[in-house]
Amino acid sequence: MAKRPDSATTASSTTARTQTAGPRAQEQLLLAADELFYQEGVRAVGVEAVVERAGVNKMSLYRQFSSKDDLVVAYLKRCDVRFFERFEASVAKHPGDAAKQLLQCFVDLAQRASTPEYRGCPFVNVAAEFPDVEHPARRSVIDNKTQLMARLNEMARAAQAGDPASLADELALLVEGVYAASQTYGPGCGPILAAPRVAKLLIEAACGRTIDLAA
C-alpha cells in the first residue's frame, strides 16, 4: 500500500487538486474509497484521505455524495455487485448441477481468502464498525446477507437437498467462518483450506450423493 504523504506533501497536493466533475469524479472517489475502506476500515478513514487518494477536492466529493455515510453506502453497493459476480462465476462452472455449484463456490472462496491482500468480507467488517442496525451501512449489510441466504436456499432446493433450509444455514455459517478465519488465523490458513472439504461433506450428506468436481 502506498505510504501516506507527510504534511508538506499533503498541503502541496491539496493545492493541486482540481474540481473534477460528473461521472469521472464519482468513479475516482469510489475507487479511492474502495481501497481505503477495505484495507483500513471505514471509521479510520476520513473524507480528506479519500479525496487525497482520488486526486480531487472536497467540493467534488460533496457534489457526488451528500455525506460520508452516502459514500459508504455507494462503496458497499459496489462490493455487493462484485460479490455476486464472483458467486455467479463459480456457479457458471457447473451448468445444471446445483450441488457442484455450491461446492465450487467454497473452492473459489477458499482460493480468494488465501491471497495476501485479503481483508475478509467488507460487509462483516462494516457490521463490526456500525453497531446501530438502523444505520444505512448496516442496512446494506443486511441486504447483501439476505440475498446470499436466498440464493443458497434456491440452490439447495435445486440440488434436491433433503432439508434445503438447513443446508443453506449450514453453508452460510461456513462462509462466515471463512471470513472470520482469514482475519484471525490469516489468509490461506488451515481452517480456510478445510472449508471446501467441510462443504463437500455437508452437501453430500444433504443431497445423498457423491460430488466430484473433476467428473
C-alpha positions, -999 to 999 in steps of 0.1 A, spaced: 0 0 0 13 35 -8 26 55 21 5 85 33 23 117 23 37 139 50 21 173 59 42 193 34 33 169 6 -3 169 16 -5 206 16 10 207 -19 -13 180 -33 -43 198 -18 -35 229 -36 -30 210 -68 -64 192 -67 -90 202 -92 -128 202 -92 -133 171 -112 -170 169 -121 -195 143 -130 -190 106 -135 -153 108 -136 -151 124 -102 -175 98 -88 -155 69 -102 -122 83 -88 -138 88 -54 -153 53 -54 -120 37 -64 -103 56 -36 -130 47 -10 -128 11 -22 -91 8 -15 -91 28 18 -123 15 34 -115 -21 27 -78 -20 38 -80 4 67 -117 4 78 -145 29 73 -142 46 107 -105 51 104 -106 68 70 -118 104 68 -131 121 37 -99 141 34 -80 108 29 -105 98 3 -102 130 -17 -65 129 -14 -63 94 -28 -88 103 -55 -69 134 -66 -100 157 -63 -111 182 -37 -138 181 -11 -162 201 -33 -161 174 -59 -169 148 -32 -199 166 -18 -212 172 -53 -214 135 -58 -222 123 -22 -242 142 3 -222 128 33 -196 102 42 -224 78 50 -237 82 14 -202 74 2 -200 43 24 -233 30 11 -221 36 -25 -189 17 -17 -210 -12 -3 -232 -13 -34 -200 -19 -55 -189 -46 -31 -223 -63 -34 -221 -62 -72 -186 -77 -72 -196 -104 -46 -224 -117 -67 -204 -115 -99 -178 -138 -83 -205 -160 -69 -223 -165 -102 -190 -170 -120 -184 -200 -96 -220 -213 -103 -214 -210 -141 -186 -236 -140 -211 -264 -135 -242 -257 -155 -273 -277 -144 -257 -292 -113 -265 -272 -82 -247 -295 -58 -214 -290 -77 -221 -253 -80 -224 -250 -42 -192 -268 -37 -174 -248 -63 -184 -216 -45 -164 -228 -15 -134 -239 -36 -132 -204 -51 -139 -186 -18 -110 -205 -1 -87 -196 -30 -97 -159 -28 -94 -159 10 -59 -172 7 -44 -142 -11 -21 -120 9 -42 -88 4 -75 -104 15 -91 -85 43 -122 -106 48 -158 -97 39 -164 -59 36 -199 -64 49 -187 -82 80 -161 -55 85 -187 -28 83 -211 -46 106 -184 -46 133 -179 -9 129 -215 2 129 -235 -14 158 -267 5 150 -288 -18 129 -307 12 115 -276 29 101 -277 29 63 -244 9 61 -259 -18 83 -289 -19 60 -266 -25 31 -250 -54 51 -285 -69 58 -294 -66 21 -263 -85 10 -266 -113 35 -304 -117 29 -297 -120 -8 -270 -146 -2 -292 -166 20 -320 -166 -6 -295 -177 -33 -282 -205 -11 -317 -217 -3 -326 -216 -40 -295 -237 -49 -301 -262 -21 -336 -268 -34 -322 -272 -69 -296 -297 -56 -326 -317 -41 -313 -315 -6 -334 -333 19 -338 -302 40 -328 -272 18 -332 -246 45 -309 -265 69 -282 -269 43 -284 -232 33 -280 -223 70 -250 -246 74 -233 -233 43 -240 -197 53 -223 -204 87 -193 -219 69 -190 -188 46 -189 -166 77 -163 -189 93 -140 -184 63 -144 -146 66 -135 -147 103 -106 -172 100 -90 -151 73 -86 -122 98 -79 -142 130 -57 -170 116 -47 -152 85 -53 -156 47 -46 -192 35 -48 -207 70 -57 -243 77 -93 -235 86 -99 -217 53 -83 -246 33 -106 -270 52 -138 -252 42 -143 -269 8 -138 -303 25 -164 -294 51 -188 -280 25 -184 -312 5 -194 -333 35 -224 -312 42 -237 -311 6 -232 -348 0 -250 -357 33 -279 -333 25 -282 -344 -12 -275 -381 -8 -248 -383 -35 -211 -381 -40 -197 -349 -56 -166 -349 -78 -159 -315 -94 -135 -330 -119 -160 -355 -132 
